[in-house]
Amino acid sequence: MKVSRPFLVFWIVVVAILFVVEIAEVTSLFTLPIGSVVGNPIAFVFALAFTTLLALIGAIFIGLYISQRWLSSRDFSPFEVEMLRMRQDLADLKVSVDEVRRSTTRAAEEPPPTPEGQSR
């Protein structure tokens, strides 16, 4: 599967932005003093919502990755198995059509049988 260049650049930018936000979180850039939380509860709610949103986005991406790895089995999916059966049926049908075609070609090349008692 080939990934297009704009798609790849988009995801690299998204990961880079999330990395910068994580570094800012770890270095306590977003830390608010307890006095500002009491003094401005709206800012606290927005900060809490922002952190919750980032956590949800991360959980969704991790969940998608884990479920994809878990559900992708080493065997063929039921759809792929059915496609393989259809392919085999089509190959069998092609062989039988070729046999019918050969038998009708041979029958057309042979002279018709003459009735007994008649000579040419």
Chimera marker file (.cmm) of the C-alpha trace (Angstrom):
<marker_set name="trace">
<marker id="1" x="0.000" y="0.000" z="0.000" r="1" g="1" b="0" radius="0.5"/>
<marker id="2" x="1.527" y="3.290" z="-1.120" r="1" g="1" b="0" radius="0.5"/>
<marker id="3" x="0.790" y="6.377" z="0.957" r="1" g="1" b="0" radius="0.5"/>
<marker id="4" x="0.427" y="9.712" z="-0.812" r="1" g="1" b="0" radius="0.5"/>
<marker id="5" x="2.909" y="12.449" z="0.021" r="1" g="1" b="0" radius="0.5"/>
<marker id="6" x="0.373" y="15.076" z="1.289" r="1" g="1" b="0" radius="0.5"/>
<marker id="7" x="-1.180" y="12.473" z="3.584" r="1" g="1" b="0" radius="0.5"/>
<marker id="8" x="2.228" y="11.570" z="4.980" r="1" g="1" b="0" radius="0.5"/>
<marker id="9" x="3.188" y="15.223" z="5.490" r="1" g="1" b="0" radius="0.5"/>
<marker id="10" x="-0.122" y="15.915" z="7.239" r="1" g="1" b="0" radius="0.5"/>
<marker id="11" x="0.418" y="13.110" z="9.757" r="1" g="1" b="0" radius="0.5"/>
<marker id="12" x="4.032" y="14.083" z="10.345" r="1" g="1" b="0" radius="0.5"/>
<marker id="13" x="2.873" y="17.621" z="11.172" r="1" g="1" b="0" radius="0.5"/>
<marker id="14" x="0.120" y="16.312" z="13.481" r="1" g="1" b="0" radius="0.5"/>
<marker id="15" x="2.584" y="14.057" z="15.332" r="1" g="1" b="0" radius="0.5"/>
<marker id="16" x="5.091" y="16.914" z="15.610" r="1" g="1" b="0" radius="0.5"/>
<marker id="17" x="2.451" y="19.235" z="17.078" r="1" g="1" b="0" radius="0.5"/>
<marker id="18" x="1.357" y="16.574" z="19.554" r="1" g="1" b="0" radius="0.5"/>
<marker id="19" x="5.013" y="15.986" z="20.476" r="1" g="1" b="0" radius="0.5"/>
<marker id="20" x="5.513" y="19.710" z="21.186" r="1" g="1" b="0" radius="0.5"/>
<marker id="21" x="2.343" y="19.754" z="23.318" r="1" g="1" b="0" radius="0.5"/>
<marker id="22" x="3.574" y="16.709" z="25.242" r="1" g="1" b="0" radius="0.5"/>
<marker id="23" x="6.966" y="18.326" z="25.873" r="1" g="1" b="0" radius="0.5"/>
<marker id="24" x="5.152" y="21.449" z="27.106" r="1" g="1" b="0" radius="0.5"/>
<marker id="25" x="3.050" y="19.292" z="29.430" r="1" g="1" b="0" radius="0.5"/>
<marker id="26" x="6.091" y="17.469" z="30.815" r="1" g="1" b="0" radius="0.5"/>
<marker id="27" x="8.041" y="20.684" z="31.393" r="1" g="1" b="0" radius="0.5"/>
<marker id="28" x="5.049" y="22.161" z="33.278" r="1" g="1" b="0" radius="0.5"/>
<marker id="29" x="4.539" y="24.932" z="30.751" r="1" g="1" b="0" radius="0.5"/>
<marker id="30" x="0.766" y="24.548" z="31.178" r="1" g="1" b="0" radius="0.5"/>
<marker id="31" x="0.824" y="24.472" z="34.992" r="1" g="1" b="0" radius="0.5"/>
<marker id="32" x="-1.539" y="26.949" z="36.564" r="1" g="1" b="0" radius="0.5"/>
<marker id="33" x="-1.086" y="28.216" z="40.120" r="1" g="1" b="0" radius="0.5"/>
<marker id="34" x="-3.859" y="27.114" z="42.474" r="1" g="1" b="0" radius="0.5"/>
<marker id="35" x="-4.841" y="30.758" z="42.994" r="1" g="1" b="0" radius="0.5"/>
<marker id="36" x="-5.669" y="31.225" z="39.311" r="1" g="1" b="0" radius="0.5"/>
<marker id="37" x="-7.822" y="28.062" z="39.372" r="1" g="1" b="0" radius="0.5"/>
<marker id="38" x="-9.918" y="29.487" z="42.176" r="1" g="1" b="0" radius="0.5"/>
<marker id="39" x="-9.861" y="32.974" z="40.673" r="1" g="1" b="0" radius="0.5"/>
<marker id="40" x="-10.741" y="31.907" z="37.108" r="1" g="1" b="0" radius="0.5"/>
<marker id="41" x="-12.717" y="28.653" z="37.057" r="1" g="1" b="0" radius="0.5"/>
<marker id="42" x="-13.540" y="29.066" z="33.355" r="1" g="1" b="0" radius="0.5"/>
<marker id="43" x="-9.847" y="28.805" z="32.441" r="1" g="1" b="0" radius="0.5"/>
<marker id="44" x="-9.592" y="25.711" z="34.621" r="1" g="1" b="0" radius="0.5"/>
<marker id="45" x="-12.564" y="24.102" z="32.848" r="1" g="1" b="0" radius="0.5"/>
<marker id="46" x="-11.078" y="24.903" z="29.432" r="1" g="1" b="0" radius="0.5"/>
<marker id="47" x="-7.691" y="23.488" z="30.465" r="1" g="1" b="0" radius="0.5"/>
<marker id="48" x="-9.398" y="20.364" z="31.760" r="1" g="1" b="0" radius="0.5"/>
<marker id="49" x="-11.426" y="20.016" z="28.556" r="1" g="1" b="0" radius="0.5"/>
<marker id="50" x="-8.282" y="20.506" z="26.446" r="1" g="1" b="0" radius="0.5"/>
<marker id="51" x="-6.390" y="17.804" z="28.360" r="1" g="1" b="0" radius="0.5"/>
<marker id="52" x="-9.387" y="15.475" z="28.167" r="1" g="1" b="0" radius="0.5"/>
<marker id="53" x="-9.674" y="16.038" z="24.422" r="1" g="1" b="0" radius="0.5"/>
<marker id="54" x="-5.983" y="15.227" z="23.891" r="1" g="1" b="0" radius="0.5"/>
<marker id="55" x="-6.360" y="12.101" z="26.039" r="1" g="1" b="0" radius="0.5"/>
<marker id="56" x="-9.392" y="10.973" z="24.027" r="1" g="1" b="0" radius="0.5"/>
<marker id="57" x="-7.638" y="11.520" z="20.703" r="1" g="1" b="0" radius="0.5"/>
<marker id="58" x="-4.635" y="9.546" z="21.935" r="1" g="1" b="0" radius="0.5"/>
<marker id="59" x="-6.850" y="6.767" z="23.261" r="1" g="1" b="0" radius="0.5"/>
<marker id="60" x="-8.688" y="6.544" z="19.954" r="1" g="1" b="0" radius="0.5"/>
<marker id="61" x="-5.437" y="6.281" z="17.978" r="1" g="1" b="0" radius="0.5"/>
<marker id="62" x="-4.012" y="3.692" z="20.363" r="1" g="1" b="0" radius="0.5"/>
<marker id="63" x="-7.300" y="1.769" z="20.293" r="1" g="1" b="0" radius="0.5"/>
<marker id="64" x="-7.388" y="1.789" z="16.506" r="1" g="1" b="0" radius="0.5"/>
<marker id="65" x="-3.823" y="0.536" z="16.336" r="1" g="1" b="0" radius="0.5"/>
<marker id="66" x="-4.342" y="-2.229" z="18.889" r="1" g="1" b="0" radius="0.5"/>
<marker id="67" x="-7.641" y="-3.386" z="17.407" r="1" g="1" b="0" radius="0.5"/>
<marker id="68" x="-6.190" y="-3.428" z="13.900" r="1" g="1" b="0" radius="0.5"/>
<marker id="69" x="-3.247" y="-5.538" z="15.075" r="1" g="1" b="0" radius="0.5"/>
<marker id="70" x="-5.498" y="-7.809" z="17.085" r="1" g="1" b="0" radius="0.5"/>
<marker id="71" x="-8.183" y="-8.337" z="14.445" r="1" g="1" b="0" radius="0.5"/>
<marker id="72" x="-5.816" y="-8.783" z="11.517" r="1" g="1" b="0" radius="0.5"/>
<marker id="73" x="-5.291" y="-12.490" z="11.681" r="1" g="1" b="0" radius="0.5"/>
<marker id="74" x="-2.685" y="-14.450" z="9.832" r="1" g="1" b="0" radius="0.5"/>
<marker id="75" x="-5.396" y="-16.348" z="7.964" r="1" g="1" b="0" radius="0.5"/>
<marker id="76" x="-7.552" y="-15.037" z="5.178" r="1" g="1" b="0" radius="0.5"/>
<marker id="77" x="-10.673" y="-13.104" z="6.066" r="1" g="1" b="0" radius="0.5"/>
<marker id="78" x="-14.059" y="-14.655" z="5.174" r="1" g="1" b="0" radius="0.5"/>
<marker id="79" x="-14.322" y="-12.246" z="2.248" r="1" g="1" b="0" radius="0.5"/>
<marker id="80" x="-10.917" y="-13.290" z="0.930" r="1" g="1" b="0" radius="0.5"/>
<marker id="81" x="-11.784" y="-16.969" z="1.329" r="1" g="1" b="0" radius="0.5"/>
<marker id="82" x="-14.952" y="-16.431" z="-0.698" r="1" g="1" b="0" radius="0.5"/>
<marker id="83" x="-13.002" y="-14.572" z="-3.384" r="1" g="1" b="0" radius="0.5"/>
<marker id="84" x="-10.510" y="-17.446" z="-3.582" r="1" g="1" b="0" radius="0.5"/>
<marker id="85" x="-13.388" y="-19.936" z="-3.935" r="1" g="1" b="0" radius="0.5"/>
<marker id="86" x="-14.918" y="-17.830" z="-6.688" r="1" g="1" b="0" radius="0.5"/>
<marker id="87" x="-11.543" y="-17.692" z="-8.431" r="1" g="1" b="0" radius="0.5"/>
<marker id="88" x="-11.276" y="-21.481" z="-8.314" r="1" g="1" b="0" radius="0.5"/>
<marker id="89" x="-14.857" y="-21.849" z="-9.574" r="1" g="1" b="0" radius="0.5"/>
<marker id="90" x="-14.071" y="-19.504" z="-12.438" r="1" g="1" b="0" radius="0.5"/>
<marker id="91" x="-10.929" y="-21.471" z="-13.314" r="1" g="1" b="0" radius="0.5"/>
<marker id="92" x="-12.947" y="-24.727" z="-13.268" r="1" g="1" b="0" radius="0.5"/>
<marker id="93" x="-15.603" y="-23.139" z="-15.449" r="1" g="1" b="0" radius="0.5"/>
<marker id="94" x="-12.975" y="-21.961" z="-17.927" r="1" g="1" b="0" radius="0.5"/>
<marker id="95" x="-11.511" y="-25.473" z="-18.147" r="1" g="1" b="0" radius="0.5"/>
<marker id="96" x="-14.932" y="-27.022" z="-18.772" r="1" g="1" b="0" radius="0.5"/>
<marker id="97" x="-15.783" y="-24.392" z="-21.427" r="1" g="1" b="0" radius="0.5"/>
<marker id="98" x="-12.469" y="-25.122" z="-23.155" r="1" g="1" b="0" radius="0.5"/>
<marker id="99" x="-13.276" y="-28.847" z="-23.107" r="1" g="1" b="0" radius="0.5"/>
<marker id="100" x="-16.724" y="-28.223" z="-24.606" r="1" g="1" b="0" radius="0.5"/>
<marker id="101" x="-15.190" y="-25.953" z="-27.229" r="1" g="1" b="0" radius="0.5"/>
<marker id="102" x="-12.600" y="-28.602" z="-28.152" r="1" g="1" b="0" radius="0.5"/>
<marker id="103" x="-15.231" y="-31.340" z="-28.385" r="1" g="1" b="0" radius="0.5"/>
<marker id="104" x="-17.488" y="-29.220" z="-30.620" r="1" g="1" b="0" radius="0.5"/>
<marker id="105" x="-14.497" y="-28.275" z="-32.790" r="1" g="1" b="0" radius="0.5"/>
<marker id="106" x="-13.549" y="-31.943" z="-33.178" r="1" g="1" b="0" radius="0.5"/>
<marker id="107" x="-17.151" y="-32.845" z="-33.975" r="1" g="1" b="0" radius="0.5"/>
<marker id="108" x="-17.304" y="-30.143" z="-36.652" r="1" g="1" b="0" radius="0.5"/>
<marker id="109" x="-14.050" y="-31.347" z="-38.258" r="1" g="1" b="0" radius="0.5"/>
<marker id="110" x="-15.122" y="-34.995" z="-38.482" r="1" g="1" b="0" radius="0.5"/>
<marker id="111" x="-17.255" y="-35.978" z="-41.469" r="1" g="1" b="0" radius="0.5"/>
<marker id="112" x="-20.830" y="-36.849" z="-40.616" r="1" g="1" b="0" radius="0.5"/>
<marker id="113" x="-21.430" y="-40.566" z="-40.179" r="1" g="1" b="0" radius="0.5"/>
<marker id="114" x="-22.964" y="-42.279" z="-43.187" r="1" g="1" b="0" radius="0.5"/>
<marker id="115" x="-25.995" y="-44.462" z="-42.719" r="1" g="1" b="0" radius="0.5"/>
<marker id="116" x="-25.376" y="-48.190" z="-43.146" r="1" g="1" b="0" radius="0.5"/>
<marker id="117" x="-25.868" y="-49.555" z="-46.573" r="1" g="1" b="0" radius="0.5"/>
<marker id="118" x="-25.089" y="-46.341" z="-48.373" r="1" g="1" b="0" radius="0.5"/>
<marker id="119" x="-21.800" y="-45.770" z="-49.996" r="1" g="1" b="0" radius="0.5"/>
<marker id="120" x="-20.271" y="-42.614" z="-51.199" r="1" g="1" b="0" radius="0.5"/>
<link id1="1" id2="2" r="1" g="1" b="0" radius="0.2"/>
<link id1="2" id2="3" r="1" g="1" b="0" radius="0.2"/>
<link id1="3" id2="4" r="1" g="1" b="0" radius="0.2"/>
<link id1="4" id2="5" r="1" g="1" b="0" radius="0.2"/>
<link id1="5" id2="6" r="1" g="1" b="0" radius="0.2"/>
<link id1="6" id2="7" r="1" g="1" b="0" radius="0.2"/>
<link id1="7" id2="8" r="1" g="1" b="0" radius="0.2"/>
<link id1="8" id2="9" r="1" g="1" b="0" radius="0.2"/>
<link id1="9" id2="10" r="1" g="1" b="0" radius="0.2"/>
<link id1="10" id2="11" r="1" g="1" b="0" radius="0.2"/>
<link id1="11" id2="12" r="1" g="1" b="0" radius="0.2"/>
<link id1="12" id2="13" r="1" g="1" b="0" radius="0.2"/>
<link id1="13" id2="14" r="1" g="1" b="0" radius="0.2"/>
<link id1="14" id2="15" r="1" g="1" b="0" radius="0.2"/>
<link id1="15" id2="16" r="1" g="1" b="0" radius="0.2"/>
<link id1="16" id2="17" r="1" g="1" b="0" radius="0.2"/>
<link id1="17" id2="18" r="1" g="1" b="0" radius="0.2"/>
<link id1="18" id2="19" r="1" g="1" b="0" radius="0.2"/>
<link id1="19" id2="20" r="1" g="1" b="0" radius="0.2"/>
<link id1="20" id2="21" r="1" g="1" b="0" radius="0.2"/>
<link id1="21" id2="22" r="1" g="1" b="0" radius="0.2"/>
<link id1="22" id2="23" r="1" g="1" b="0" radius="0.2"/>
<link id1="23" id2="24" r="1" g="1" b="0" radius="0.2"/>
<link id1="24" id2="25" r="1" g="1" b="0" radius="0.2"/>
<link id1="25" id2="26" r="1" g="1" b="0" radius="0.2"/>
<link id1="26" id2="27" r="1" g="1" b="0" radius="0.2"/>
<link id1="27" id2="28" r="1" g="1" b="0" radius="0.2"/>
<link id1="28" id2="29" r="1" g="1" b="0" radius="0.2"/>
<link id1="29" id2="30" r="1" g="1" b="0" radius="0.2"/>
<link id1="30" id2="31" r="1" g="1" b="0" radius="0.2"/>
<link id1="31" id2="32" r="1" g="1" b="0" radius="0.2"/>
<link id1="32" id2="33" r="1" g="1" b="0" radius="0.2"/>
<link id1="33" id2="34" r="1" g="1" b="0" radius="0.2"/>
<link id1="34" id2="35" r="1" g="1" b="0" radius="0.2"/>
<link id1="35" id2="36" r="1" g="1" b="0" radius="0.2"/>
<link id1="36" id2="37" r="1" g="1" b="0" radius="0.2"/>
<link id1="37" id2="38" r="1" g="1" b="0" radius="0.2"/>
<link id1="38" id2="39" r="1" g="1" b="0" radius="0.2"/>
<link id1="39" id2="40" r="1" g="1" b="0" radius="0.2"/>
<link id1="40" id2="41" r="1" g="1" b="0" radius="0.2"/>
<link id1="41" id2="42" r="1" g="1" b="0" radius="0.2"/>
<link id1="42" id2="43" r="1" g="1" b="0" radius="0.2"/>
<link id1="43" id2="44" r="1" g="1" b="0" radius="0.2"/>
<link id1="44" id2="45" r="1" g="1" b="0" radius="0.2"/>
<link id1="45" id2="46" r="1" g="1" b="0" radius="0.2"/>
<link id1="46" id2="47" r="1" g="1" b="0" radius="0.2"/>
<link id1="47" id2="48" r="1" g="1" b="0" radius="0.2"/>
<link id1="48" id2="49" r="1" g="1" b="0" radius="0.2"/>
<link id1="49" id2="50" r="1" g="1" b="0" radius="0.2"/>
<link id1="50" id2="51" r="1" g="1" b="0" radius="0.2"/>
<link id1="51" id2="52" r="1" g="1" b="0" radius="0.2"/>
<link id1="52" id2="53" r="1" g="1" b="0" radius="0.2"/>
<link id1="53" id2="54" r="1" g="1" b="0" radius="0.2"/>
<link id1="54" id2="55" r="1" g="1" b="0" radius="0.2"/>
<link id1="55" id2="56" r="1" g="1" b="0" radius="0.2"/>
<link id1="56" id2="57" r="1" g="1" b="0" radius="0.2"/>
<link id1="57" id2="58" r="1" g="1" b="0" radius="0.2"/>
<link id1="58" id2="59" r="1" g="1" b="0" radius="0.2"/>
<link id1="59" id2="60" r="1" g="1" b="0" radius="0.2"/>
<link id1="60" id2="61" r="1" g="1" b="0" radius="0.2"/>
<link id1="61" id2="62" r="1" g="1" b="0" radius="0.2"/>
<link id1="62" id2="63" r="1" g="1" b="0" radius="0.2"/>
<link id1="63" id2="64" r="1" g="1" b="0" radius="0.2"/>
<link id1="64" id2="65" r="1" g="1" b="0" radius="0.2"/>
<link id1="65" id2="66" r="1" g="1" b="0" radius="0.2"/>
<link id1="66" id2="67" r="1" g="1" b="0" radius="0.2"/>
<link id1="67" id2="68" r="1" g="1" b="0" radius="0.2"/>
<link id1="68" id2="69" r="1" g="1" b="0" radius="0.2"/>
<link id1="69" id2="70" r="1" g="1" b="0" radius="0.2"/>
<link id1="70" id2="71" r="1" g="1" b="0" radius="0.2"/>
<link id1="71" id2="72" r="1" g="1" b="0" radius="0.2"/>
<link id1="72" id2="73" r="1" g="1" b="0" radius="0.2"/>
<link id1="73" id2="74" r="1" g="1" b="0" radius="0.2"/>
<link id1="74" id2="75" r="1" g="1" b="0" radius="0.2"/>
<link id1="75" id2="76" r="1" g="1" b="0" radius="0.2"/>
<link id1="76" id2="77" r="1" g="1" b="0" radius="0.2"/>
<link id1="77" id2="78" r="1" g="1" b="0" radius="0.2"/>
<link id1="78" id2="79" r="1" g="1" b="0" radius="0.2"/>
<link id1="79" id2="80" r="1" g="1" b="0" radius="0.2"/>
<link id1="80" id2="81" r="1" g="1" b="0" radius="0.2"/>
<link id1="81" id2="82" r="1" g="1" b="0" radius="0.2"/>
<link id1="82" id2="83" r="1" g="1" b="0" radius="0.2"/>
<link id1="83" id2="84" r="1" g="1" b="0" radius="0.2"/>
<link id1="84" id2="85" r="1" g="1" b="0" radius="0.2"/>
<link id1="85" id2="86" r="1" g="1" b="0" radius="0.2"/>
<link id1="86" id2="87" r="1" g="1" b="0" radius="0.2"/>
<link id1="87" id2="88" r="1" g="1" b="0" radius="0.2"/>
<link id1="88" id2="89" r="1" g="1" b="0" radius="0.2"/>
<link id1="89" id2="90" r="1" g="1" b="0" radius="0.2"/>
<link id1="90" id2="91" r="1" g="1" b="0" radius="0.2"/>
<link id1="91" id2="92" r="1" g="1" b="0" radius="0.2"/>
<link id1="92" id2="93" r="1" g="1" b="0" radius="0.2"/>
<link id1="93" id2="94" r="1" g="1" b="0" radius="0.2"/>
<link id1="94" id2="95" r="1" g="1" b="0" radius="0.2"/>
<link id1="95" id2="96" r="1" g="1" b="0" radius="0.2"/>
<link id1="96" id2="97" r="1" g="1" b="0" radius="0.2"/>
<link id1="97" id2="98" r="1" g="1" b="0" radius="0.2"/>
<link id1="98" id2="99" r="1" g="1" b="0" radius="0.2"/>
<link id1="99" id2="100" r="1" g="1" b="0" radius="0.2"/>
<link id1="100" id2="101" r="1" g="1" b="0" radius="0.2"/>
<link id1="101" id2="102" r="1" g="1" b="0" radius="0.2"/>
<link id1="102" id2="103" r="1" g="1" b="0" radius="0.2"/>
<link id1="103" id2="104" r="1" g="1" b="0" radius="0.2"/>
<link id1="104" id2="105" r="1" g="1" b="0" radius="0.2"/>
<link id1="105" id2="106" r="1" g="1" b="0" radius="0.2"/>
<link id1="106" id2="107" r="1" g="1" b="0" radius="0.2"/>
<link id1="107" id2="108" r="1" g="1" b="0" radius="0.2"/>
<link id1="108" id2="109" r="1" g="1" b="0" radius="0.2"/>
<link id1="109" id2="110" r="1" g="1" b="0" radius="0.2"/>
<link id1="110" id2="111" r="1" g="1" b="0" radius="0.2"/>
<link id1="111" id2="112" r="1" g="1" b="0" radius="0.2"/>
<link id1="112" id2="113" r="1" g="1" b="0" radius="0.2"/>
<link id1="113" id2="114" r="1" g="1" b="0" radius="0.2"/>
<link id1="114" id2="115" r="1" g="1" b="0" radius="0.2"/>
<link id1="115" id2="116" r="1" g="1" b="0" radius="0.2"/>
<link id1="116" id2="117" r="1" g="1" b="0" radius="0.2"/>
<link id1="117" id2="118" r="1" g="1" b="0" radius="0.2"/>
<link id1="118" id2="119" r="1" g="1" b="0" radius="0.2"/>
<link id1="119" id2="120" r="1" g="1" b="0" radius="0.2"/>
</marker_set>
